[in-house]
Amino acid sequence: MNNDISIAYFSMEIGLESAIPTYSGGLGVLAGDTLRSAADAGIAMAGITLLSRKGYFRQRLDEQGQQTEEPVHWPVDDYLLPAGVQAIVEIEDRRVRVHAWRYDIKGRSGHIVPVYLLDTNIDGNLDYDRTLTDYLYGGDDYYRLCQEVILGIGGIRILRALGHTSIKRYHMNEGHPSLLVFERMAELKQQRGDGRSNTEHIDTVRRECVFTTHTPVSAGHDRFPAALASRVLKQCNPFSDTADEVCPNNELNLTRLALDASYYINGVARKHRDTSRKLFEGYQIDFITNGVHAYTWASDAMRSLFDNKIPDWQEDNLGLRYAISIRYDDIWQAHQQAKHRLIEYVNKNCNVGMDQSVMTLGFARRATPYKRTTLIFTDIDRLRSIASHCGPLQIIFSGKAHPRDNDGKALIREIFRIKNILNTEIRIAYIPDYDMAIARLMIAGVDLWINTPLPPLEASGTSGMKAAINGVPSLSVLDGWWIEGCIEGVTGWAISNSEQATKTTPPVSNHEAEILYSKLENIIIPMYYHNRDAYVEIMRNAIAIYGSFFNTERMISQYVTKAYFR
């Protein structure tokens, strides 16, 4: 067995394949892309996550857009191999057995990055404990904290059982795995023969830990009442010994624990760094802007085009800058192939009769209010007028609402309501059960990617990066990565500016909707229909400028130099 792992990458969710439902959205897909680029780069890394035996959920939408959720049933042993080891974690007074499954990510040169998926569905565990790794982000606070014991503490113990005893860095992707800090403190305590754990142990652990925060949204930061934490972690001596220090304000804040125990902390875009410094005052926070795994997200047609025109693009994503010399017709034809696949899929699955010749807009994000899914429908009459005199439009949506997010579910129902109002004037489709496979179809097949989050709540965003790899430009609010990437009229278009959009009052959204409509009406749609070369030039610029930089090849190299091996 290869035991030379230097980096252990912990994430509550990791997107490995579309059919393996161990991810819910951008955090998990980013984690998967990170590990894919680590494998390409030959980095001695392993991923640790939960099995999510019943997934996040299967989304069902009725004719009114009402979302219902069902468990995901997937054949675990068709995709994963048993890792052959077990560990025990203590939850309250119970000893819960954990075993691991293994998934190997193979890089371009054959280097393997293993991913270990933790599972408690084992004979001998109590019935409730056997369900603890069933649902991603499921259950109540108690269920979630038990899961995070398994991920953080159980993850370390599984790595030790596998023989990984010389790990140099523990990378916490968000705060969910930060209980690993207590396990490392316990190991230090045992090694040194210390009587009690103390904050000096945290200081020692700090040199080993890296923490990436992904969101300024409070729901993304797990906090538990101190009484619940003391109940669940009653046998975790490092927690018991340091409870007063790690539970200020009478709560255990896993993000704060990760911040306190990490020597390198980063946000996921330059603007997100600034937002995080305000949110977490007193911490030194850097930034490494997210990227995407270029090969994974390029459509088959674009892969073939790049293979032909830029033969070494897979080994060196920076080479995508040479896309600037690819002929317009070649880019357009590759895009049309991807668009054909998308329109065919939508018509088959949504029965809306979309037309490949019609300009197609795409929007696919988690359905939640701050993403402002329905901003484009602020003035339906205005949108209808634009489509009638500038050129026909059709719009494809997708995305899940969290089962407890009633406002997010209402957004989906609103899109269905508007879909019925506009009927054939502007064809609208909402693809249910968004996953990696649907994402790959959408980001390559639409003609324009729309993104309208409420700043500064978009930490980074990667959907527009995926679109850009395929030559699809964005019309997006200036937040997250788009502030760094947008060159107005050259690589895409911006909606408002970040200073105007820091308020949450309705007039701000109305202002942004007006900008969105104005740019569609006066610039984008006329260019698409009447000046194709100009439009394809922007598509080509998106590939050359974004594809060559906003990728996980560049991103992982920054983690190596800034965080892992410095």
C-alpha positions in Angstrom: 0.0 0.0 0.0 1.3 3.5 -0.9 1.6 5.4 2.4 3.4 8.5 1.2 0.3 10.9 1.5 1.5 14.4 2.3 -1.8 16.2 2.1 -5.2 15.1 3.5 -8.1 17.0 2.0 -11.2 16.9 4.1 -14.6 17.9 2.6 -18.1 17.2 3.7 -18.9 16.7 0.0 -16.8 15.7 -3.1 -18.1 15.5 -6.6 -16.5 12.4 -8.1 -18.9 11.5 -10.8 -22.4 12.5 -11.7 -23.8 9.1 -10.7 -22.1 9.2 -7.2 -24.4 11.6 -5.2 -21.8 12.7 -2.7 -22.1 16.4 -3.6 -24.9 19.0 -3.5 -23.4 21.9 -5.5 -20.4 24.1 -6.0 -18.5 23.2 -2.8 -18.4 19.5 -3.7 -17.7 20.0 -7.4 -14.8 22.3 -6.5 -13.5 19.6 -4.2 -13.6 17.0 -7.0 -11.9 19.4 -9.4 -9.2 20.1 -6.9 -8.4 16.4 -6.4 -8.5 15.8 -10.2 -5.9 18.5 -10.7 -3.9 17.2 -7.7 -3.8 13.8 -9.5 -2.8 15.5 -12.7 0.1 17.3 -10.9 1.3 14.1 -9.1 0.6 15.5 -5.6 0.7 13.0 -2.8 -2.8 13.7 -1.6 -5.9 11.9 -0.3 -9.5 13.0 -0.1 -11.7 12.3 2.9 -15.5 12.6 2.8 -18.7 10.9 3.8 -20.4 8.2 1.7 -23.8 9.8 1.5 -25.4 6.5 0.9 -28.8 8.2 0.1 -27.3 11.2 -1.4 -28.4 14.8 -1.0 -31.8 14.1 -2.5 -33.5 13.3 -5.8 -35.5 16.4 -6.9 -39.0 15.9 -8.3 -41.0 18.8 -9.8 -44.7 18.7 -10.6 -46.4 20.8 -13.3 -46.6 23.8 -10.9 -42.9 23.5 -10.0 -43.6 22.1 -6.5 -40.4 20.4 -5.4 -40.5 17.1 -3.5 -37.5 15.1 -2.4 -36.7 11.4 -2.5 -33.7 9.5 -1.3 -31.1 8.6 -3.9 -30.6 4.9 -4.4 -27.2 4.1 -5.9 -25.1 0.9 -6.1 -22.2 1.7 -3.9 -20.1 -1.3 -4.8 -20.5 -0.6 -8.5 -18.4 2.5 -8.1 -16.3 2.0 -4.9 -14.0 -0.6 -3.4 -13.9 -1.4 0.3 -10.7 0.1 1.8 -10.5 -2.8 4.2 -10.1 -0.9 7.4 -12.3 0.3 10.3 -12.1 2.8 13.1 -14.2 3.7 16.1 -15.5 7.1 17.1 -17.2 8.0 20.4 -20.5 9.7 20.2 -22.0 10.4 23.6 -21.5 7.0 25.4 -21.7 5.0 22.2 -18.8 3.5 20.2 -19.7 3.9 16.6 -17.8 1.8 14.0 -16.7 3.5 10.8 -15.4 1.8 7.7 -14.2 3.3 4.4 -14.8 2.9 0.7 -12.2 3.9 -1.8 -12.4 5.8 -5.1 -9.3 6.4 -7.1 -8.8 9.5 -9.2 -6.2 8.9 -11.9 -4.3 11.8 -13.2 -3.0 12.3 -16.8 0.3 10.5 -16.0 -1.3 7.7 -14.0 -0.8 9.2 -10.6 -3.5 8.1 -8.1 -5.2 10.3 -5.6 -7.4 8.1 -3.4 -10.7 9.3 -1.9 -11.9 7.6 1.2 -15.7 7.7 1.8 -16.7 7.0 5.4 -19.6 4.8 6.2 -21.3 3.7 9.4 -23.8 1.3 7.9 -22.1 -1.7 9.6 -23.4 -4.6 11.5 -23.0 -4.0 15.2 -23.8 -0.3 15.1 -27.2 0.8 16.5 -29.8 1.3 13.8 -29.7 5.1 14.2 -25.9 5.2 14.0 -26.0 3.1 10.8 -27.9 6.0 9.2 -25.4 8.7 10.1 -23.6 8.7 6.8 -26.8 8.4 4.7 -27.8 11.9 3.9 -25.7 14.8 2.8 -26.7 17.9 4.9 -29.7 16.0 6.2 -31.3 15.8 9.7 -31.2 18.2 12.6 -28.2 19.7 14.5 -27.6 16.5 16.4 -27.4 14.5 13.2 -25.1 17.0 11.6 -22.8 17.2 14.6 -22.6 13.4 14.7 -21.7 13.4 11.0 -18.9 15.9 11.6 -17.5 13.7 14.4 -17.3 11.0 11.9 -15.8 13.2 9.2 -13.2 15.0 11.3 -12.3 12.5 14.1 -13.2 9.3 12.2 -11.4 10.6 9.1 -8.1 10.9 11.0 -8.5 7.5 12.5 -9.3 5.9 9.2 -6.2 7.5 7.7 -4.1 6.1 10.6 -5.7 2.6 10.1 -4.6 2.8 6.4 -1.0 3.6 7.5 -1.0 7.3 6.6 1.0 8.5 9.6 3.3 11.1 8.1 0.7 13.6 6.8 2.2 17.1 6.6 -1.0 19.2 6.0 -4.7 18.8 6.8 -6.8 20.9 4.4 -10.2 21.7 5.7 -12.6 22.6 2.9 -15.1 24.7 4.9 -15.5 24.2 8.6 -17.4 20.9 8.6 -14.3 18.7 9.2 -12.7 20.9 11.8 -13.3 18.4 14.6 -10.1 16.8 13.2 -8.3 19.5 15.3 -9.4 17.7 18.5 -8.2 14.4 17.2 -4.8 15.8 16.3 -4.7 17.4 19.8 -5.4 13.9 21.3 -2.6 12.4 19.3 -0.2 15.1 20.5 -1.4 14.6 24.1 -0.7 10.8 23.8 2.7 11.3 22.1 3.9 13.8 24.8 2.3 12.1 27.8 0.5 15.3 28.7 -2.2 15.1 31.4 -4.7 17.5 29.9 -5.3 19.0 26.5 -4.8 22.8 26.3 -4.7 25.6 23.8 -1.0 25.1 23.4 -1.9 21.9 21.6 -4.0 23.9 19.2 -1.0 26.1 18.6 1.1 23.0 17.7 -1.7 21.7 15.4 -1.9 25.0 13.7 1.2 24.5 11.7 -0.4 21.4 10.1 -3.7 22.9 9.1 -5.0 24.8 6.1 -8.5 26.2 6.0 -10.5 27.4 3.0 -13.7 29.4 3.7 -16.2 29.4 0.9 -19.1 31.5 1.9 -20.1 34.7 3.7 -23.6 33.3 4.1 -24.3 32.4 7.8 -26.0 29.1 6.9 -22.6 27.9 5.5 -21.0 28.1 9.0 -21.9 25.3 11.4 -22.6 26.4 15.0 -23.9 24.2 17.8 -25.1 25.0 21.3 -22.3 24.3 23.8 -24.7 21.9 25.7 -25.2 19.8 22.5 -21.5 19.8 21.8 -20.7 18.7 25.3 -23.3 15.9 25.0 -22.0 14.6 21.7 -18.3 15.1 22.5 -18.4 14.1 26.1 -15.7 11.4 25.6 -13.5 13.7 23.5 -11.0 14.9 26.1 -9.5 17.6 24.0 -12.9 19.2 23.7 -13.8 18.7 27.3 -10.5 20.1 28.5 -10.8 23.2 26.3 -14.5 23.7 26.1 -14.4 27.1 27.8 -11.9 28.4 25.2 -13.5 26.8 22.1 -17.1 27.6 23.0 -17.2 31.4 23.4 -20.8 32.8 23.5 -21.9 29.3 24.7 -21.6 27.7 21.2 -19.2 25.5 19.3 -18.5 27.4 16.0 -16.7 25.0 13.7 -15.6 27.8 11.4 -14.0 29.6 14.3 -12.3 26.4 15.4 -10.9 26.0 11.9 -9.8 29.6 11.8 -8.0 29.3 15.2 -6.3 26.1 14.3 -5.0 26.9 10.8 -1.7 28.6 9.9 -3.0 29.4 6.4 -6.5 30.6 5.8 -7.9 31.7 2.4 -11.0 32.9 0.7 -11.8 31.8 -2.8 -11.6 35.1 -4.7 -10.0 38.5 -4.1 -13.3 40.1 -3.1 -14.2 37.2 -0.9 -10.9 37.7 1.0 -11.9 41.2 1.7 -15.4 40.2 2.8 -14.0 37.4 5.0 -11.6 39.8 6.7 -14.5 41.9 7.7 -16.5 38.9 8.8 -13.7 37.3 10.7 -11.8 40.2 12.1 -8.4 39.5 13.6 -7.4 36.6 11.3 -4.9 36.8 8.5 -6.9 35.7 5.5 -5.4 35.4 2.0 -7.1 34.4 -1.2 -6.7 31.8 -3.9 -9.4 32.3 -6.6 -11.2 29.1 -7.5 -10.9 27.4 -10.8 -12.4 24.4 -12.7 -10.9 21.2 -14.1 -10.7 22.2 -17.7 -10.8 18.7 -19.3 -13.7 17.6 -17.1 -15.9 20.6 -18.1 -15.0 21.0 -21.8 -17.6 19.5 -24.0 -16.6 16.6 -26.3 -16.6 19.0 -29.3 -14.4 21.6 -27.6 -12.0 18.8 -26.4 -11.6 17.7 -30.0 -11.1 21.3 -31.2 -8.5 21.9 -28.5 -6.8 18.6 -29.2 -6.4 19.6 -32.8 -5.4 23.2 -32.4 -3.7 23.3 -29.0 -2.3 19.7 -28.6 -0.8 20.2 -25.1 -3.7 22.0 -23.5 -4.5 19.2 -21.1 -0.9 19.1 -19.8 -0.7 22.9 -19.7 -4.0 24.7 -19.3 -2.1 28.0 -19.8 -1.9 26.9 -23.4 -5.5 27.7 -23.9 -4.5 31.3 -24.4 -3.6 30.2 -27.9 -7.3 29.7 -28.5 -7.1 33.4 -29.6 -5.9 32.2 -33.0 -8.6 29.5 -33.6 -10.9 30.4 -36.5 -14.4 31.7 -35.7 -16.1 29.0 -37.7 -14.3 26.3 -35.8 -15.4 27.7 -32.5 -19.0 28.2 -33.7 -19.3 24.7 -35.1 -18.0 23.1 -31.8 -20.4 25.2 -29.9 -23.3 24.2 -32.2 -22.5 20.5 -31.5 -22.7 21.1 -27.8 -25.9 23.2 -28.2 -27.5 20.4 -30.3 -26.9 17.9 -27.4 -28.5 20.3 -24.9 -31.5 21.2 -26.9 -32.1 17.5 -27.7 -31.9 16.7 -24.0 -34.2 19.5 -23.0 -36.9 18.7 -25.5 -36.8 15.1 -24.6 -37.0 15.6 -20.9 -39.0 18.9 -20.6 -41.2 18.7 -23.7 -40.9 22.4 -24.5 -40.0 22.4 -28.2 -36.9 24.5 -28.1 -35.2 25.5 -31.3 -31.4 25.3 -31.9 -31.4 28.5 -34.0 -32.8 30.6 -31.1 -30.5 32.4 -28.7 -30.5 30.4 -25.5 -29.8 31.8 -22.0 -28.8 29.5 -19.1 -29.1 29.9 -15.4 -28.3 27.0 -13.0 -27.7 27.6 -9.3 -29.0 26.4 -6.0 -32.5 27.8 -5.7 -32.2 30.3 -2.8 -33.2 33.9 -2.5 -29.7 35.5 -2.6 -29.0 33.8 -5.9 -32.0 35.9 -7.3 -33.0 33.3 -9.8 -35.9 35.3 -11.0 -34.2 38.7 -11.5 -34.6 38.3 -15.2 -38.4 38.3 -14.8 -38.5 41.6 -12.9 -40.5 43.1 -15.8 -42.0 40.3 -17.9 -43.5 42.8 -20.4 -40.1 44.3 -21.0 -38.6 40.9 -21.5 -41.4 40.0 -23.9 -40.8 43.2 -25.9 -37.1 42.6 -26.1 -37.6 39.1 -27.5 -40.2 40.4 -30.0 -38.1 43.1 -31.6 -34.5 42.1 -31.0 -34.7 38.4 -31.7 -36.3 35.3 -30.2 -35.1 34.0 -26.8 -35.4 30.8 -24.8 -34.2 30.2 -21.3 -33.1 27.1 -19.5 -33.0 26.9 -15.7 -31.9 24.2 -13.3 -31.1 23.9 -9.6 -32.3 22.4 -6.3 -33.7 24.1 -3.3 -32.6 22.8 0.1 -35.5 20.7 1.5 -36.0 23.2 4.3 -35.6 26.3 2.1 -39.2 27.2 1.5 -38.3 30.6 -0.1 -36.0 28.7 -2.5 -38.8 26.3 -3.4 -41.1 29.3 -4.0 -38.6 30.7 -6.6 -38.9 27.4 -8.6 -42.7 27.7 -8.5 -42.5 31.3 -9.7 -40.4 30.3 -12.7 -43.0 27.7 -13.6 -45.8 30.3 -13.2 -44.0 32.7 -15.6 -43.2 29.8 -17.9 -47.0 29.3 -18.3 -47.6 33.1 -18.8 -45.0 33.5 -21.5 -45.9 30.2 -23.1 -44.5 30.1 -26.6 -43.4 33.8 -26.7 -40.2 32.9 -24.7 -39.8 29.2 -24.2 -38.7 28.3 -20.7 -37.5 25.0 -19.4 -36.6 23.9 -15.9 -34.5 20.8 -15.8 -35.1 18.8 -12.7 -32.5 17.1 -10.5 -29.5 19.2 -11.4 -26.3 17.2 -11.3 -22.8 17.2 -12.8 -24.0 15.6 -16.1 -26.8 18.2 -16.6 -24.3 21.0 -15.7 -21.9 19.8 -18.3 -24.7 19.9 -20.9 -25.9 23.4 -19.9 -22.6 25.3 -19.5 -21.5 24.1 -23.0 -24.8 24.3 -24.8 -26.3 27.7 -23.9 -25.3 30.8 -25.8 -25.1 33.1 -22.7 -24.6 32.3 -19.1 -26.6 34.4 -16.6 -25.6 34.9 -12.9 -27.4 37.3 -10.6 -26.3 36.8 -7.0 -26.7 39.6 -4.4 -23.2 40.9 -3.6 -21.2 40.3 -1.6 -22.7 36.8 -1.0 -21.1 35.2 -4.1 -17.8 34.0 -2.6 -16.5 32.9 -6.0 -18.8 31.0 -8.2 -17.5 28.6 -10.8 -20.4 28.0 -13.2 -19.3 30.9 -15.4 -15.8 29.5 -15.5 -17.1 26.2 -16.8 -19.1 28.1 -19.4 -16.0 30.1 -20.5 -14.0 26.9 -21.1 -16.7 26.2 -23.7 -16.7 29.6 -25.2 -19.9 30.7 -23.5 -19.7 34.3 -22.3 -21.4 35.5 -19.1 -23.7 38.3 -18.2 -23.2 38.5 -14.5 -23.3 40.6 -11.4 -19.9 41.9 -10.4 -19.2 39.7 -7.5 -16.9 36.7 -6.7 -14.6 35.7 -9.5 -16.4 37.9 -12.1 -14.9 41.1 -10.6 -11.4 39.6 -11.4 -12.4 38.2 -14.8 -14.9 40.5 -16.6 -13.5 42.7 -19.4 -16.6 44.5 -20.5 -17.5 43.8 -24.1 -14.4 41.7 -24.6 -15.1 38.5 -22.5 -18.6 39.1 -21.4 -20.8 41.8 -19.7 -21.4 43.0 -16.2 -24.6 43.8 -14.4 -24.2 46.9 -12.2 -21.2 47.3 -10.0 -20.3 45.9 -6.6 -20.7 49.2 -4.8 -24.2 49.7 -6.0 -25.2 46.2 -5.2 -24.2 46.0 -1.6 -27.7 47.0 -0.5 -30.7 44.7 -0.3 -33.5 47.1 -1.0 -35.8 46.4 -4.0 -34.7 49.4 -6.0 -31.2 47.9 -6.2 -32.6 44.8 -7.8 -34.8 46.9 -10.1 -31.7 48.9 -11.1 -29.8 45.7 -11.9 -32.7 44.3 -13.8 -32.7 47.4 -15.9 -29.0 47.0 -16.7 -29.6 43.3 -17.6 -32.5 44.2 -20.0 -30.6 47.1 -21.5 -27.5 45.0 -22.3 -29.6 42.2 -23.7 -31.6 44.6 -25.8 -29.0 47.0 -27.1 -25.8 44.9 -27.2 -26.0 41.2 -26.7 -29.0 40.0 -28.7 -28.4 42.2 -31.7 -24.8 41.1 -31.8 -25.8 37.4 -31.6 -28.2 37.6 -34.5 -26.6 40.3 -36.7 -22.9 40.3 -36.1 -21.9 36.7 -35.4 -18.2 37.3 -35.9 -18.2 39.9 -33.1 -20.1 37.5 -30.8 -17.8 34.6 -31.6 -14.8 36.8 -30.9 -16.1 37.3 -27.4 -16.6 33.5 -27.1 -13.0 33.0 -28.3 -11.7 35.6 -25.8 -13.5 33.8 -23.0 -11.7 30.6 -23.8 -8.3 32.2 -24.2 -8.4 34.6 -21.2 -10.6 32.6 -18.7 -9.8 29.0 -19.7 -6.1 29.7 -19.4 -6.3 31.1 -15.8 -9.5 30.2 -14.0 -8.7 26.5 -13.8 -7.7 24.2 -10.9 -4.3 23.5 -12.5 -3.4 27.1 -11.6 -5.3 26.9 -8.4 -3.7 23.8 -7.0 -0.2 25.2 -7.8 -1.1 28.2 -5.7 -2.1 25.9 -2.8 1.2 24.1 -3.2 3.3 27.2 -3.0 1.2 29.2 -0.5 -0.2 26.6 1.8 1.0 23.0 1.4 4.8 23.1 1.2 5.9 26.5 2.5 
